[in-house]
Amino acid sequence: MSNKYGLFWNSNNGDRTYDADSFAEWLTPFFKNGVFVSSFPISADGGMTVTIGKGTTYINGKVRTFDDSTTLTIGTASGSYPRIDNIVIERNDTDRQISLKVVQGTYSGSTATATAPTRSGGVYQLVVARVQVPAGATKITAGNLIDCRADTTLCGYVSNAIDSPDFDSWFTLCQTKFDKWFSNLKTQLSTDVAGNLQNQIDGTMDRVFPVGSIYMSINSTSPATLFGGTWEQLKSGFLLSAGFQYEKWVYACADNETFTVGYNDAATVLARFGTGDKFVYKWLASGSYTANSATFGSDPDFGKKKHVDIFKTITVESGQTGGESNVVLNTAEMPVHRHDQYVSANVVSGPAERLDWNADAGAGGAAAFWQGIQTGSAGGGYSHSNMPPYVGVYMWSRTA
């Protein structure tokens, strides 16, 4: 009747009548056969019986709820061969009932194979579990039980009968509509407008990394591969910000010596006058000066020999290179220091005496005189490393 008129209609003089099968037919399209989640758990009782927990099942529009657990007996094991029994929920249209039962498997030699559930002739079975019955078994253990409720080919859980959306078809439909829209858009755009749009797209990289940009990464992939453009890898040394200033030692001169400041025609340099750890500092413009207190306006260490160190202010410019990884110090660059020396004094008679280096009395009371003496050689004259701690990275500069 449902195929002729559809479900459901009010009756007019008995022309529309329905029964239980009509209601089952109405439900069938909405749900998939199976058991509800957490229904019908199986456990071994210690003998040749198993217990199936309570639960609800749905089979082709028919529903039954088992309010209590059900105990089922497993048939006697073969003495020679194993088998596999099915624990099924069976809808039987002839008996008009849904029941739990054991369907005993067949003996099949040393390897047992389970039988398929019956789903024809008014009988529809759901296999909720399988029981492995070893040869000669006298009891069923938990290790002999196989839970089949989640297996959609044997049982499955009751769920919406509408399958997941076909996203491939949906994407194809969207792509088709987009292609049609874009094709129409291209016909409406003039050459100038389309060209300007492409220039805007191409110009994105130029706005992010214009010519002259520096790119750094711990990966060796060139930014030309990532972003396009022409890049030159930098391998010469560290990066130093343009505008940074530092004082570079230029030269030194002795006390009362005349020196000239004239770097870059009108350079201003920093002069340091003094000795030891006592110095006077003064900025000097281009010109000639004498290394003495008159030039610097004070005497930092009266009575000792003095010298002047000249430092030039260096301002780092963009693209400028400099620095040295290894340096050999010259005499002027070494820290101020001295070596004590002792010599034999010249006397008329008596043993020789050890006097300070600065005066040596001559024979017959001759006047004292300065004694020039060289010490033994020391040091190797090798360069030393100026490399600070660092982390190695790949660096590129965009050139075009």
C-alpha positions as CSV (number, residue, x, y, z in Angstrom):
1,M,0.0,0.0,0.0
2,S,2.8,2.4,0.8
3,N,4.2,1.9,-2.7
4,K,0.8,2.9,-4.2
5,Y,-0.1,5.9,-2.0
6,G,2.9,6.7,0.3
7,L,3.0,6.8,4.1
8,F,0.9,8.0,6.0
9,W,-2.7,9.2,5.1
10,N,-5.9,9.5,6.9
11,S,-8.4,6.8,5.9
12,N,-11.6,7.6,4.0
13,N,-14.1,4.8,4.4
14,G,-11.2,2.3,5.0
15,D,-9.3,3.2,1.8
16,R,-6.0,3.8,3.7
17,T,-5.1,1.2,6.2
18,Y,-1.7,0.5,7.8
19,D,0.0,-2.2,9.8
20,A,3.3,-2.8,11.7
21,D,5.1,-3.5,8.5
22,S,4.0,-0.1,7.2
23,F,5.6,1.6,10.1
24,A,8.8,-0.5,9.7
25,E,8.8,0.4,6.1
26,W,8.6,4.1,7.0
27,L,11.5,3.8,9.5
28,T,13.8,1.8,7.2
29,P,15.3,4.7,5.1
30,F,16.3,6.7,8.2
31,F,18.5,4.3,10.1
32,K,21.2,1.7,9.5
33,N,20.8,-1.8,11.0
34,G,22.8,-2.6,14.1
35,V,22.9,-2.2,17.9
36,F,22.9,0.9,19.9
37,V,26.2,2.0,21.4
38,S,27.1,0.1,24.6
39,S,24.4,-2.5,24.0
40,F,25.0,-6.3,24.2
41,P,28.5,-6.6,25.8
42,I,29.7,-10.3,26.0
43,S,31.5,-12.0,28.9
44,A,32.6,-15.5,29.7
45,D,31.1,-17.2,32.7
46,G,33.8,-19.8,33.4
47,G,32.1,-22.8,32.0
48,M,30.6,-23.5,28.5
49,T,28.3,-20.4,28.8
50,V,28.5,-16.8,27.9
51,T,26.5,-13.8,29.0
52,I,25.2,-11.1,26.7
53,G,24.4,-7.8,28.4
54,K,21.2,-5.9,27.9
55,G,20.6,-3.5,25.1
56,T,18.5,-2.3,22.1
57,T,18.8,-3.4,18.4
58,Y,17.3,-2.1,15.2
59,I,16.8,-4.4,12.1
60,N,15.0,-3.1,9.0
61,G,12.4,-1.0,10.9
62,K,11.9,-3.5,13.8
63,V,13.2,-2.7,17.2
64,R,13.7,-4.7,20.4
65,T,15.0,-3.8,23.8
66,F,16.4,-6.6,26.0
67,D,15.9,-5.3,29.5
68,D,18.0,-8.0,31.1
69,S,21.2,-9.9,30.4
70,T,20.9,-13.2,28.5
71,T,22.9,-16.4,29.2
72,L,23.6,-18.6,26.3
73,T,25.1,-22.1,26.3
74,I,27.9,-23.0,23.9
75,G,27.7,-26.5,22.4
76,T,30.1,-29.3,23.4
77,A,33.5,-28.9,21.8
78,S,34.8,-31.5,19.4
79,G,37.5,-33.7,20.7
80,S,39.6,-33.3,17.5
81,Y,38.8,-30.0,15.7
82,P,38.1,-26.4,16.7
83,R,35.2,-24.3,15.5
84,I,33.8,-20.8,15.7
85,D,30.2,-20.1,16.9
86,N,28.3,-16.9,16.1
87,I,26.3,-15.0,18.8
88,V,23.5,-13.4,16.8
89,I,20.5,-11.1,17.2
90,E,18.0,-12.6,14.7
91,R,14.9,-11.0,13.2
92,N,12.6,-13.8,12.1
93,D,9.6,-12.6,10.2
94,T,7.9,-16.1,10.3
95,D,8.2,-16.2,14.1
96,R,7.5,-12.5,14.4
97,Q,10.3,-11.9,16.9
98,I,13.8,-10.7,17.5
99,S,15.9,-13.0,19.6
100,L,19.4,-13.7,20.8
101,K,20.9,-17.1,19.9
102,V,24.0,-19.2,19.3
103,V,24.6,-20.3,15.7
104,Q,27.1,-23.2,16.0
105,G,30.0,-23.2,13.5
106,T,31.1,-26.2,11.5
107,Y,34.2,-28.3,12.0
108,S,36.8,-27.4,9.4
109,G,40.1,-29.1,10.3
110,S,42.9,-27.5,12.2
111,T,41.9,-24.0,11.2
112,A,38.3,-23.0,12.1
113,T,36.3,-20.6,9.9
114,A,33.3,-18.7,11.0
115,T,30.0,-18.9,9.0
116,A,28.4,-15.9,7.4
117,P,25.2,-14.5,9.0
118,T,21.9,-15.5,7.4
119,R,20.1,-12.5,5.7
120,S,17.4,-14.1,3.5
121,G,14.1,-16.0,3.6
122,G,12.6,-13.7,6.2
123,V,15.6,-14.0,8.5
124,Y,18.1,-11.3,9.2
125,Q,21.0,-11.8,11.6
126,L,23.4,-9.4,13.3
127,V,26.6,-11.1,14.7
128,V,27.4,-9.3,17.9
129,A,30.2,-11.7,18.9
130,R,32.1,-14.8,17.9
131,V,33.2,-17.6,20.2
132,Q,36.3,-19.6,19.4
133,V,35.8,-23.2,20.7
134,P,39.1,-25.0,20.8
135,A,39.2,-28.8,20.4
136,G,38.4,-30.6,23.7
137,A,37.5,-27.3,25.4
138,T,35.5,-27.6,28.7
139,K,35.1,-23.9,29.3
140,I,35.1,-20.6,27.5
141,T,37.5,-17.9,28.6
142,A,37.7,-14.1,27.8
143,G,40.5,-14.9,25.3
144,N,38.0,-17.0,23.2
145,L,35.6,-14.1,22.7
146,I,35.7,-11.8,19.6
147,D,33.5,-8.6,19.9
148,C,31.9,-7.9,16.5
149,R,29.6,-5.1,17.3
150,A,31.7,-2.4,15.6
151,D,32.1,-4.5,12.4
152,T,29.7,-3.0,9.9
153,T,29.7,-6.1,7.7
154,L,28.6,-8.3,10.6
155,C,26.7,-6.0,12.9
156,G,27.5,-2.2,13.3
157,Y,26.0,0.5,15.4
158,V,22.7,2.1,14.7
159,S,23.3,5.4,12.9
160,N,21.8,7.9,10.4
161,A,21.3,6.2,7.1
162,I,22.4,9.3,5.2
163,D,26.0,8.8,4.2
164,S,28.7,11.5,4.5
165,P,28.5,14.2,1.9
166,D,30.3,13.6,-1.4
167,F,32.9,16.4,-1.0
168,D,34.5,15.5,-4.4
169,S,31.3,16.2,-6.2
170,W,30.7,19.3,-4.2
171,F,34.3,20.6,-5.0
172,T,33.8,19.8,-8.7
173,L,30.6,21.8,-8.7
174,C,32.2,24.8,-7.0
175,Q,35.2,24.6,-9.4
176,T,32.9,24.6,-12.4
177,K,31.0,27.6,-11.1
178,F,34.3,29.5,-10.3
179,D,35.7,28.7,-13.8
180,K,32.6,30.1,-15.4
181,W,32.7,33.2,-13.3
182,F,36.4,33.8,-13.9
183,S,36.0,33.3,-17.6
184,N,33.3,35.9,-17.7
185,L,35.4,38.3,-15.6
186,K,38.3,38.0,-18.0
187,T,36.1,39.0,-20.9
188,Q,35.0,42.1,-19.1
189,L,38.5,43.3,-18.0
190,S,40.4,45.5,-20.5
191,T,44.0,44.8,-21.2
192,D,45.1,47.7,-19.0
193,V,43.0,46.6,-16.1
194,A,44.1,43.0,-16.3
195,G,47.8,44.1,-16.7
196,N,47.5,46.3,-13.7
197,L,46.0,43.5,-11.7
198,Q,49.0,41.2,-12.6
199,N,51.4,44.0,-11.7
200,Q,49.8,44.3,-8.3
201,I,50.3,40.6,-7.8
202,D,53.9,40.6,-9.0
203,G,54.6,43.7,-6.9
204,T,53.8,42.0,-3.6
205,M,57.4,40.5,-3.3
206,D,58.9,43.9,-4.2
207,R,57.0,45.5,-1.3
208,V,58.1,42.8,1.1
209,F,61.7,42.4,-0.1
210,P,62.7,45.5,-2.2
211,V,66.1,45.6,-3.9
212,G,68.7,46.1,-1.1
213,S,66.9,43.9,1.4
214,I,68.8,41.4,3.6
215,Y,67.4,37.9,4.1
216,M,68.7,35.5,6.7
217,S,67.8,31.9,7.4
218,I,69.3,28.8,9.0
219,N,68.1,27.0,5.8
220,S,70.2,27.0,2.7
221,T,67.3,27.6,0.2
222,S,67.9,30.7,-1.8
223,P,65.3,33.4,-1.4
224,A,65.3,33.6,-5.2
225,T,63.6,30.1,-5.1
226,L,61.2,31.2,-2.4
227,F,60.3,34.8,-3.6
228,G,61.9,35.4,-7.0
229,G,64.2,38.2,-7.9
230,T,68.0,38.2,-8.0
231,W,69.9,37.6,-4.7
232,E,73.6,37.6,-3.9
233,Q,74.8,35.4,-1.0
234,L,76.8,37.3,1.6
235,K,79.8,35.4,3.0
236,S,82.2,38.2,4.0
237,G,81.4,38.6,7.7
238,F,79.1,40.1,10.3
239,L,76.4,42.7,9.6
240,L,76.8,46.1,11.3
241,S,74.1,48.7,11.3
242,A,74.7,51.8,9.1
243,G,75.3,54.9,11.3
244,F,77.1,53.0,14.0
245,Q,80.2,55.0,15.2
246,Y,83.3,53.7,16.9
247,E,86.8,55.1,17.6
248,K,89.7,53.6,15.5
249,W,93.3,54.0,16.7
250,V,95.3,55.7,14.0
251,Y,98.9,56.5,15.3
252,A,100.9,57.6,18.3
253,C,103.6,60.1,18.9
254,A,106.1,60.8,21.8
255,D,106.2,63.6,24.3
256,N,106.8,67.1,22.8
257,E,106.7,65.6,19.3
258,T,104.8,67.6,16.6
259,F,101.9,65.8,15.0
260,T,99.3,66.8,12.4
261,V,95.6,66.1,12.3
262,G,94.3,66.2,8.7
263,Y,92.1,63.3,7.9
264,N,89.6,64.0,5.1
265,D,90.6,67.6,5.1
266,A,88.6,68.6,8.1
267,A,88.3,65.5,10.2
268,T,87.8,65.7,13.9
269,V,89.8,63.2,15.9
270,L,90.1,62.2,19.5
271,A,93.6,62.6,21.0
272,R,94.7,60.9,24.2
273,F,97.7,62.4,26.1
274,G,99.4,60.8,29.1
275,T,100.9,57.6,30.2
276,G,100.1,54.5,32.3
277,D,96.4,54.7,33.3
278,K,96.3,58.5,33.5
279,F,95.2,60.3,30.4
280,V,93.7,63.5,29.2
281,Y,91.3,63.3,26.2
282,K,90.6,66.1,23.7
283,W,88.8,66.5,20.4
284,L,91.2,68.1,17.8
285,A,90.2,69.6,14.5
286,S,92.6,69.5,11.5
287,G,96.0,71.2,12.2
288,S,99.4,70.8,13.7
289,Y,99.9,70.2,17.4
290,T,102.7,69.4,19.9
291,A,102.3,66.5,22.3
292,N,102.6,68.3,25.6
293,S,100.5,69.8,28.4
294,A,100.1,73.1,26.7
295,T,98.1,71.5,23.9
296,F,95.9,69.4,26.3
297,G,95.6,72.0,29.1
298,S,96.8,69.7,32.0
299,D,99.5,67.3,33.0
300,P,98.0,63.9,33.8
301,D,101.2,62.5,35.3
302,F,103.9,65.1,36.0
303,G,107.5,64.0,35.6
304,K,107.0,60.9,33.5
305,K,107.4,60.5,29.8
306,K,104.2,60.9,27.9
307,H,102.8,60.2,24.4
308,V,99.7,61.0,22.3
309,D,97.3,58.4,20.8
310,I,95.2,59.6,17.9
311,F,91.8,58.0,17.3
312,K,89.5,58.7,14.4
313,T,85.7,58.5,14.6
314,I,84.4,55.9,12.1
315,T,80.8,56.1,11.0
316,V,79.6,52.9,9.3
317,E,77.9,53.4,6.0
318,S,75.6,51.0,4.1
319,G,77.5,48.6,2.0
320,Q,80.8,49.4,3.7
321,T,83.1,46.5,4.7
322,G,85.7,46.4,7.5
323,G,87.1,44.5,10.4
324,E,89.8,41.9,10.7
325,S,89.4,38.3,11.9
326,N,93.1,38.0,12.8
327,V,95.3,40.9,14.0
328,V,99.0,41.2,14.8
329,L,99.6,44.0,17.3
330,N,102.4,46.5,16.5
331,T,104.5,48.2,19.2
332,A,102.2,51.2,19.5
333,E,99.1,49.0,20.0
334,M,100.5,47.0,22.9
335,P,99.5,48.0,26.4
336,V,101.8,50.5,28.1
337,H,104.4,48.5,30.2
338,R,108.0,48.5,31.2
339,H,110.8,46.0,32.0
340,D,113.2,46.6,35.0
341,Q,116.9,46.1,34.0
342,Y,120.0,45.9,36.2
343,V,123.7,46.5,35.1
344,S,127.1,46.4,36.7
345,A,128.4,49.8,37.9
346,N,131.9,50.9,37.0
347,V,133.9,51.6,40.2
348,V,137.6,52.3,40.9
349,S,138.0,49.5,43.4
350,G,136.0,47.0,45.2
351,P,133.4,44.5,44.0
352,A,130.9,45.5,41.3
353,E,127.6,46.7,42.6
354,R,124.1,46.3,41.0
355,L,122.5,49.6,40.3
356,D,119.3,50.7,38.7
357,W,119.5,51.0,34.9
358,N,119.1,54.8,34.8
359,A,122.6,55.8,35.9
360,D,126.0,54.2,35.8
361,A,128.9,56.0,37.6
362,G,132.0,56.0,35.3
363,A,135.5,55.2,36.5
364,G,137.3,58.0,38.3
365,G,134.0,59.6,39.3
366,A,132.9,60.3,35.8
367,A,129.4,61.8,35.4
368,A,126.4,59.5,35.3
369,F,125.1,58.7,31.9
370,W,122.1,56.9,30.4
371,Q,122.7,53.3,29.8
372,G,120.9,51.7,26.8
373,I,120.4,47.9,27.3
374,Q,118.3,45.5,25.2
375,T,116.4,42.7,26.9
376,G,116.2,39.2,25.5
377,S,113.6,38.5,22.8
378,A,110.1,37.3,23.8
379,G,106.8,36.6,22.0
380,G,106.2,35.0,18.6
381,G,104.7,37.8,16.6
382,Y,101.7,35.7,15.5
383,S,98.2,37.1,14.9
384,H,95.4,36.5,17.4
385,S,91.7,35.9,16.7
386,N,89.2,38.7,17.1
387,M,86.2,36.5,16.4
388,P,83.4,37.0,18.9
389,P,80.9,34.3,19.7
390,Y,78.5,33.7,16.8
391,V,75.7,31.6,15.3
392,G,76.1,30.7,11.6
393,V,73.2,31.6,9.3
394,Y,72.8,32.0,5.5
395,M,72.5,35.6,4.3
396,W,71.5,37.1,1.0
397,S,71.2,40.6,-0.4
398,R,68.7,41.3,-3.1
399,T,70.4,43.0,-6.1
400,A,67.6,43.0,-8.7
